[in-house]
Amino acid sequence: MDTSAHEPGKTERLGSAWLGTIPHDDPWYHGTADSLDRAFNAYMGRLTANVSPASLWLAYCDWIIHLQLSPSKQHQLLLEAWRKYWQWQSLHAHSFLHLEDMHRQRVEPLPQDKRFAGEGWKQWPFDVFSQGFLLTQQWWHRATTGVVGVSRHHEQVVTFVARQLLDTLSPSNYLPTNPDAIQETVRSNGANLVRGAVKERKDIEALITGIPPTSADGLRVGKSLGITPGKVIYRNRLIELIQYAPTTPAVQARPVLFVPAWIMKYYILDLSPENSLVRYLVGQGYTVFMISWKNPGVKDRDLSMEDYRQLGIMAAIDAIAEVTGCDKLNAVGYCLGGTLLSIAAATMARDGDERLSSISLFAAQVDFTEPGELSLFIDESQIAQLEASMWDQGFLDTKQMAGAFQLLRSNDLIWSRRLNQYILGQPERRNDLAAWNADATRMPYRMHSEYLRRLFLGNDFAEGRYRVHGRTVAITDIRVPIFAVGTLTDHVAPWRSVFKIHLLADTEVTFLLTSGGHNAGVVSPPGQPKRSYQVARHRHDDAYIDPDTWEATVPTTEGSWWPAWESWLKASSGESVHPPAMGKALCSAPGTYVMVT
């Protein structure tokens, strides 16, 4: 008699009806279950733009339940709604009858909200439209904030979602309720609507086909962007290393290595010649190297954070030492590149590797307890949703990342663009920074999952739990001077979060706060108007100063911050020497990896 059907672990595999009897430690069971769950969640992600429905539902339930348990808050909201309604009715009556009332209270939009700035919005009925919208916006902000018992993260999510839903109803988005759009339509006899319809059709075709529309601005990497002369002198499966040609008879002895973020292309640091930090630094007599990250595909799904450290930063340092013969260099990390550089520097310090002369961190976080508005999209549920999508396709797609960044600035990047191009019929005006911003990259499944869980969610590096080769690394081990740059209106790496390097580093930290945002604040060449910065040095034994006190007491300097940083950099760069020989050229800059879409 065949007894195999009675052996444990065999009959259970004969059909799905037996799944309930499979031992919980059976690897076949767990592998199949995990794959099914991931496949299901990946499918759900396609329907929800990779936003976790569970995350939104948990936030909503947290808010609505605690609101129901707060009768005083409900009472305040009812009174507030009644007051705002009569305020709006009063404005409506005075505006319709053209009466002046000095005591009438108008709602002013936030300083960054330019939707209702035109003169037409001050006339009836458009002032009634705009004021009604702003009063409603105020009320919903009161309703979604300050509810006792709601977690901070859930409050932020609910407030964000409410703001996004309200923004879709803004009177500035629609032709009949926008005085500027009506005026332009009358002036051009509707030609603006024709141009807008043509533009919208092209954008829809590009979305369906995946082929971006041809731009007439002529901004192309290798043509007008990323054109500082140089050669690719090293390549592996993850990076190309560019060495830029010297332009001065003598250079600083110690070269500079740039580690850009791999979420975007490297040439934000080498835009058009007048906006290129690389060209500026070469012109000041530095030997400059640049890491150009590969745009990963499906085959790169298992690349890890450790691969990015070893194949990226450490491989570049080894190649630079071989080409130049220098025993030390200055390393510069931008955004995620700065975070990875900090991990690499801490590892080098732990292992006694003294090849770094200084570290510069541009808009880079090492502590993620206050990571900015991106935290709206990061919690356990949301990461699980992203992991399912990345597991399914092997990487995080550029459209998925771009969508999150656009939502953070929806007025500027979604609704304003829709108004200007589809309704007003204005041509798309792109500068070099906008062209770079549209040239995103993918991120491998394993690396991005590790980054989100170990750094963004777990904050392992700042809290002494991040391990390299089985041993922890710590920022306190770093002994070389650090120059950290924060940007005033940064929504990706808030400057107060960047400022936390003072609490973690046990070395001299020079902190600079510059005007602008995450990208435009860093791209700040001399000669541009309306630029300013504050800078101060903090020695390792100085008393700590909190960021608000620092901002209030450090004097402001008008102009670009680049010269101040270059002056600091020179102190760690040694004496002037003849330019080193160029490494063996594999191809000319900007290389091949940056061209991969």
C-alpha positions in Angstrom: 0.0 0.0 0.0 1.3 3.5 -0.9 1.7 5.4 2.4 3.1 8.5 0.9 -0.2 10.2 1.1 0.0 10.0 4.9 3.5 11.4 5.3 3.5 14.9 6.7 4.2 17.7 4.2 3.2 15.7 1.1 -0.6 15.5 1.0 -0.7 19.2 1.9 0.9 20.0 -1.4 -1.7 18.1 -3.5 -4.2 20.9 -3.6 -5.3 24.2 -2.3 -7.9 22.5 -0.1 -5.1 21.2 2.1 -3.4 24.5 2.6 -4.9 24.9 6.1 -3.0 21.9 7.4 0.5 22.9 6.2 2.9 23.4 9.0 3.7 27.1 9.7 7.4 26.5 9.3 7.1 25.0 5.9 9.2 27.2 3.5 7.0 26.3 0.5 4.0 27.6 2.3 5.6 30.9 3.3 7.1 31.5 -0.1 3.8 30.9 -1.9 1.9 33.0 0.5 4.4 35.9 0.4 4.4 35.8 -3.4 0.6 35.8 -3.6 0.3 38.7 -1.1 2.9 40.7 -3.1 1.3 40.0 -6.4 -2.1 41.1 -5.0 -0.6 44.3 -3.5 1.3 45.1 -6.7 -2.0 44.8 -8.6 -3.7 47.1 -6.1 -0.8 49.5 -6.5 -1.5 49.9 -10.2 -5.1 50.9 -9.3 -4.1 53.4 -6.5 -0.9 54.9 -8.0 1.0 53.0 -5.3 -0.7 54.8 -2.5 -1.6 52.4 0.2 -5.4 52.4 0.8 -4.8 50.9 4.2 -2.5 53.8 5.2 -5.1 56.3 4.2 -7.9 54.4 5.9 -6.0 54.1 9.2 -5.3 57.9 9.1 -8.9 58.7 8.4 -10.2 56.4 11.1 -7.8 57.8 13.7 -9.0 61.3 12.9 -12.7 60.7 12.6 -12.9 58.5 15.8 -11.1 61.1 17.9 -13.1 63.9 16.4 -16.3 62.0 17.5 -14.8 61.8 21.0 -14.2 65.5 21.1 -17.6 67.3 21.5 -15.8 70.6 22.3 -13.9 70.5 19.0 -17.1 69.7 17.2 -18.8 72.7 18.8 -15.9 75.0 17.8 -16.1 73.7 14.2 -19.8 74.3 14.0 -19.4 77.9 15.3 -16.5 78.5 13.0 -18.5 77.2 10.0 -21.4 79.6 10.9 -19.0 82.6 11.3 -17.3 81.9 8.0 -20.6 81.5 6.2 -21.8 84.9 7.4 -18.4 86.4 6.7 -18.7 85.1 3.1 -22.3 86.4 2.8 -21.2 89.8 4.0 -18.4 90.0 1.5 -20.8 88.8 -1.3 -23.3 91.6 -0.5 -20.7 94.3 -0.3 -18.9 93.2 -3.4 -22.2 92.9 -5.4 -23.4 96.4 -4.3 -19.8 97.9 -4.7 -19.8 99.0 -1.1 -16.6 99.8 0.8 -16.5 98.4 4.3 -13.2 99.1 6.2 -14.2 96.6 8.8 -14.8 93.7 6.4 -12.3 90.9 7.0 -10.8 89.4 3.9 -8.9 86.2 3.9 -5.4 86.5 2.4 -3.8 83.4 0.9 -0.5 82.1 2.1 2.5 83.9 0.7 3.5 81.1 -1.6 -0.1 80.8 -3.0 -0.2 83.0 -6.2 -3.5 81.6 -7.6 -5.5 84.7 -6.7 -2.9 87.4 -7.2 -4.4 89.0 -10.4 -6.5 92.2 -10.3 -9.5 90.3 -11.7 -9.8 88.4 -8.4 -10.7 91.6 -6.6 -13.8 92.1 -8.7 -17.3 90.6 -8.3 -18.1 87.7 -8.6 -14.5 86.4 -8.7 -13.6 87.8 -5.3 -16.6 85.9 -3.9 -15.3 82.7 -5.5 -11.8 83.1 -4.2 -12.9 84.1 -0.7 -15.3 81.3 -0.4 -12.6 78.8 -1.4 -10.1 80.3 1.1 -12.6 80.3 3.9 -13.4 76.7 3.2 -9.7 75.9 3.1 -9.2 77.5 6.5 -12.1 75.6 8.0 -10.9 72.3 6.8 -7.4 73.0 8.2 -9.0 73.7 11.6 -11.1 70.5 11.3 -8.1 68.2 10.5 -5.6 69.6 13.0 -5.6 69.9 16.7 -7.9 66.9 17.4 -6.8 65.4 20.7 -5.5 61.9 20.4 -4.7 61.8 16.7 -1.2 60.7 16.0 1.0 63.3 14.3 1.6 61.2 11.2 -2.1 60.5 10.7 -3.0 64.2 11.3 -0.5 65.2 8.6 -1.9 62.6 6.2 -5.5 63.7 6.7 -4.6 67.4 6.4 -2.6 66.7 3.2 -5.4 64.7 1.6 -8.0 67.3 2.5 -5.8 70.0 1.0 -5.3 68.0 -2.2 -9.1 67.4 -2.6 -9.8 71.0 -2.0 -7.2 72.2 -4.5 -9.0 70.2 -7.2 -12.0 72.5 -6.6 -10.1 75.8 -6.6 -11.9 78.4 -8.8 -8.5 79.2 -10.4 -8.6 75.8 -12.1 -11.6 76.4 -14.3 -12.4 78.7 -17.2 -15.8 80.0 -16.0 -14.5 81.0 -12.6 -11.1 82.4 -13.5 -11.1 86.0 -14.6 -7.6 85.8 -16.1 -8.6 82.8 -18.2 -11.8 84.6 -19.4 -9.9 87.7 -20.2 -7.3 85.8 -22.3 -10.0 83.8 -24.1 -11.8 87.0 -25.1 -8.6 88.7 -26.1 -7.4 85.8 -28.3 -10.9 84.8 -29.6 -10.4 81.4 -28.1 -7.0 80.7 -29.6 -5.6 79.9 -26.2 -8.1 77.1 -25.8 -7.1 75.6 -29.2 -3.4 75.8 -28.2 -4.2 74.2 -24.9 -6.2 71.4 -26.4 -3.3 70.6 -28.8 -0.9 70.6 -25.9 -3.2 68.4 -23.8 -3.6 65.9 -26.6 0.2 65.6 -27.0 0.6 65.1 -23.3 -2.0 62.3 -23.3 -0.3 60.6 -26.2 3.0 60.8 -24.4 1.4 59.3 -21.3 -0.1 56.4 -23.2 3.0 55.6 -25.4 5.6 56.4 -22.8 7.5 58.5 -25.3 7.9 62.1 -24.1 6.9 64.9 -26.5 9.8 66.6 -28.4 10.8 69.8 -26.7 11.9 72.8 -28.7 14.0 74.3 -25.9 17.2 72.6 -27.1 18.1 71.6 -23.5 19.8 68.2 -23.9 22.5 66.5 -21.7 25.7 66.5 -23.7 24.6 69.3 -25.9 23.8 72.2 -23.6 23.7 70.5 -20.2 26.5 68.6 -18.6 29.1 69.9 -21.1 32.0 70.7 -18.8 35.0 69.0 -20.6 36.1 65.8 -19.1 36.5 62.0 -19.6 35.0 58.9 -18.1 38.1 57.2 -16.6 36.4 54.3 -14.7 33.3 52.2 -15.1 31.7 49.3 -13.2 28.1 47.9 -13.2 26.9 50.8 -11.1 28.9 54.0 -11.8 30.9 55.9 -14.3 33.6 58.1 -12.8 34.2 61.4 -14.7 37.4 63.3 -14.4 37.1 67.0 -15.5 39.9 68.6 -17.5 41.8 71.3 -15.7 41.5 74.9 -16.8 44.1 76.5 -14.6 48.0 76.2 -14.7 48.0 75.0 -11.1 45.4 73.1 -9.0 44.8 72.3 -5.3 46.7 69.2 -4.3 43.7 67.3 -3.1 41.0 66.5 -5.6 37.2 66.8 -5.0 34.8 63.9 -5.5 31.1 64.6 -6.0 28.6 62.0 -4.9 25.2 63.0 -6.3 21.9 61.5 -5.4 21.0 58.4 -7.5 17.4 59.3 -7.5 18.2 61.9 -10.3 20.9 62.4 -12.9 24.3 63.8 -11.7 24.2 66.9 -14.0 22.3 69.0 -11.6 25.8 69.9 -10.5 26.8 70.5 -14.1 23.9 72.3 -15.7 24.3 74.9 -18.4 27.7 76.5 -18.1 26.5 79.6 -16.2 24.8 77.4 -13.6 27.5 74.6 -13.3 29.0 74.1 -9.9 31.5 71.7 -11.5 32.7 74.4 -14.0 32.9 76.9 -11.2 35.1 74.7 -9.1 37.3 73.7 -12.0 37.8 77.4 -12.7 38.9 77.9 -9.1 41.7 75.5 -9.6 40.4 72.1 -8.3 40.7 68.6 -9.8 37.1 67.5 -9.9 35.7 63.9 -10.2 32.0 63.1 -10.5 30.1 59.8 -9.9 27.5 59.2 -12.6 25.1 56.5 -11.3 23.7 53.9 -13.6 19.9 54.0 -14.3 19.1 50.6 -13.0 16.8 48.1 -14.7 15.2 44.7 -13.9 18.6 42.9 -13.7 19.7 45.3 -11.0 16.8 44.5 -8.6 19.1 43.0 -6.0 21.6 45.9 -5.7 21.8 46.9 -2.1 22.8 49.9 -0.1 26.1 48.2 0.6 26.6 47.8 -3.2 26.0 51.5 -3.6 28.7 52.2 -1.0 31.3 49.7 -2.3 30.7 50.0 -6.1 30.0 53.7 -5.8 31.9 55.7 -3.3 34.7 53.3 -2.4 35.3 52.2 -5.9 35.5 55.9 -6.9 38.0 56.7 -4.1 40.2 53.8 -5.2 40.1 54.9 -8.8 41.0 58.5 -7.9 43.9 57.5 -5.7 45.3 55.3 -8.6 44.9 58.1 -11.1 46.2 61.1 -9.1 48.4 59.4 -6.6 46.9 61.5 -3.8 46.5 60.0 -0.4 43.5 62.3 0.6 40.6 63.9 -1.1 37.6 66.1 -0.3 34.2 64.4 -0.7 30.9 66.1 -1.4 27.5 64.5 -1.1 24.2 65.9 -2.4 20.9 64.7 -1.0 20.9 60.9 -0.8 24.5 60.9 -2.0 25.3 62.9 1.2 23.6 60.3 3.3 25.5 57.5 1.7 28.7 59.5 1.9 28.2 59.9 5.7 27.8 56.1 6.0 30.9 55.6 3.9 32.9 58.1 6.0 31.8 56.6 9.3 32.8 53.2 8.0 36.2 54.5 6.9 36.7 56.1 10.2 35.8 52.9 12.0 38.2 50.9 9.9 41.1 53.4 10.1 40.8 54.5 6.5 42.1 58.1 6.5 41.7 59.0 2.8 39.1 61.7 3.4 40.3 65.3 4.1 36.9 66.9 4.5 33.2 66.1 4.0 30.6 68.5 2.4 26.9 67.6 2.7 24.4 69.5 0.5 20.8 69.2 1.6 21.6 65.8 3.0 20.0 64.2 6.1 21.7 61.8 8.5 18.8 61.9 11.0 15.3 61.0 9.8 13.2 61.8 12.8 11.9 64.9 11.0 12.3 64.1 7.3 9.9 66.6 5.9 6.8 66.3 3.8 8.0 63.0 2.2 7.1 61.4 5.5 3.5 61.6 4.4 4.2 58.8 2.0 6.3 56.7 4.5 4.9 54.4 7.1 4.8 50.6 7.5 1.7 50.2 5.3 3.0 52.5 2.5 6.4 50.8 2.4 4.8 47.4 2.2 2.8 48.7 -0.8 5.9 50.1 -2.5 7.9 46.9 -1.8 5.1 44.9 -3.5 5.3 47.1 -6.6 9.1 47.1 -6.7 9.1 43.3 -6.2 6.8 42.9 -9.2 8.8 45.1 -11.6 12.3 45.0 -10.0 12.6 48.8 -9.3 10.8 51.9 -8.4 9.7 53.6 -11.6 10.4 57.3 -12.3 6.7 58.1 -12.7 6.0 56.8 -9.2 8.6 59.1 -7.7 7.7 62.0 -9.8 4.0 61.7 -8.7 4.9 62.0 -5.1 7.1 65.1 -5.6 4.4 66.7 -7.7 1.7 66.2 -5.0 3.9 67.9 -2.5 3.9 71.0 -4.7 0.6 70.4 -6.5 -0.2 74.1 -6.9 3.0 74.8 -8.8 3.6 71.5 -10.5 0.1 70.3 -11.4 -2.6 72.9 -11.2 -0.6 75.9 -12.2 0.8 73.9 -15.2 -2.7 72.8 -16.2 -4.0 76.4 -16.0 -1.1 78.0 -17.9 -0.7 75.4 -20.7 -4.2 73.9 -21.1 -6.4 76.9 -20.4 -4.3 80.0 -21.0 -2.5 78.2 -23.9 0.9 79.4 -22.9 3.9 77.6 -24.3 5.9 75.4 -21.9 8.9 77.4 -20.7 11.7 75.2 -19.4 15.1 76.2 -18.0 18.0 74.0 -17.4 16.9 73.0 -13.9 13.4 72.1 -15.1 14.9 70.0 -17.9 17.1 68.1 -15.4 14.1 67.7 -13.1 12.2 65.8 -15.9 15.1 63.4 -16.3 14.5 61.0 -13.4 16.0 57.6 -12.7 14.8 54.3 -11.3 15.8 52.8 -8.0 16.5 49.1 -7.4 14.0 47.1 -5.4 16.5 45.9 -2.7 18.4 49.2 -2.2 15.3 51.3 -2.0 13.6 49.0 0.4 16.7 49.0 2.7 16.9 52.8 2.5 13.2 53.3 3.4 13.3 50.8 6.2 16.7 51.2 7.7 17.1 55.0 7.4 13.8 56.7 6.7 11.6 54.5 9.0 14.1 53.0 11.4 16.6 55.9 11.6 19.2 53.2 12.2 22.3 55.3 11.2 21.6 58.2 13.6 20.7 55.8 16.4 23.7 53.6 16.2 22.1 50.5 14.7 23.3 50.7 11.1 25.7 47.8 10.3 28.4 47.5 7.7 30.0 44.1 7.4 28.3 43.0 10.6 29.6 45.9 12.8 27.8 49.2 13.6 29.0 52.5 12.2 28.5 55.9 13.9 28.8 59.5 12.8 30.7 60.2 16.1 33.7 58.3 14.7 34.2 60.9 11.9 37.0 63.3 12.7 37.5 65.3 9.5 35.7 68.7 9.3 32.2 68.8 7.9 30.5 71.5 5.8 26.7 71.1 5.8 24.4 73.1 3.6 20.7 73.5 4.3 18.2 75.3 2.0 15.6 77.6 3.5 12.4 76.3 1.8 13.5 72.7 1.3 10.5 70.3 1.4 12.6 67.2 0.8 15.4 67.7 3.4 14.2 70.4 5.7 17.1 72.5 6.9 16.3 72.0 10.6 16.6 68.2 9.9 20.0 68.8 8.1 21.0 71.0 11.1 20.9 67.9 13.3 24.4 67.0 12.2 25.5 69.2 15.1 23.9 66.8 17.5 25.5 63.7 15.9 29.0 64.7 14.8 31.9 64.9 17.2 34.0 67.1 14.9 34.1 70.7 13.6 30.8 71.5 11.7 30.4 74.5 9.5 26.7 75.0 8.8 25.4 77.2 5.9 21.7 78.1 5.4 21.0 79.5 2.0 17.8 80.9 0.4 15.9 78.7 -2.1 14.7 75.1 -2.1 16.2 71.7 -2.4 17.5 72.2 -5.9 17.4 75.9 -6.7 19.1 76.6 -3.3 22.1 74.4 -4.2 22.3 75.8 -7.8 23.3 79.3 -6.7 26.1 80.7 -9.0 27.6 84.1 -8.3 25.7 87.0 -9.9 22.2 85.8 -9.5 19.8 88.2 -7.7 17.9 87.6 -4.5 20.4 85.1 -3.1 21.6 85.2 0.5 23.0 82.9 3.1 24.0 82.5 6.7 27.1 80.6 7.8 28.7 79.8 11.1 31.4 77.3 12.4 30.7 75.1 15.4 33.8 73.5 17.0 33.4 70.1 18.5 33.6 71.4 22.1 31.3 74.4 21.6 27.9 74.5 23.3 25.0 73.4 21.2 22.7 76.1 19.7 19.2 75.2 18.6 18.3 75.9 14.9 15.9 78.7 15.6 18.4 80.6 17.8 21.1 79.9 15.2 18.9 81.4 12.4 18.0 84.5 14.6 21.6 85.3 15.6 23.8 84.4 12.6 24.3 87.4 10.3 23.0 87.2 6.7 25.3 87.7 3.7 23.9 88.7 0.3 24.9 86.8 -2.8 25.9 83.2 -3.7 27.2 80.8 -1.1 29.6 79.0 -3.5 32.5 81.3 -2.8 32.1 80.9 1.0 32.2 77.1 0.6 35.1 77.2 -1.8 37.1 79.3 0.7 36.4 76.7 3.4 37.3 73.8 1.0 40.6 75.4 0.1 41.8 74.9 3.7 41.4 71.1 3.3 43.0 71.0 -0.1 46.7 71.3 0.4 49.1 73.4 -1.6 48.9 74.3 -5.3 50.5 71.7 -7.7 50.6 71.0 -11.4 47.4 69.4 -12.6 47.6 65.6 -12.4 47.4 63.6 -15.6 44.0 62.6 -16.9 43.1 58.9 -16.4 42.7 56.6 -19.3 39.6 57.7 -21.1 36.8 55.2 -21.7 34.7 57.9 -23.4 34.1 61.7 -23.1 31.9 63.3 -20.5 29.0 63.2 -19.8 29.4 59.4 -20.4 27.0 56.7 -21.3 25.1 55.9 -18.0 23.6 59.4 -17.9 22.0 58.9 -21.3 20.0 55.8 -20.2 16.3 56.6 -19.8 
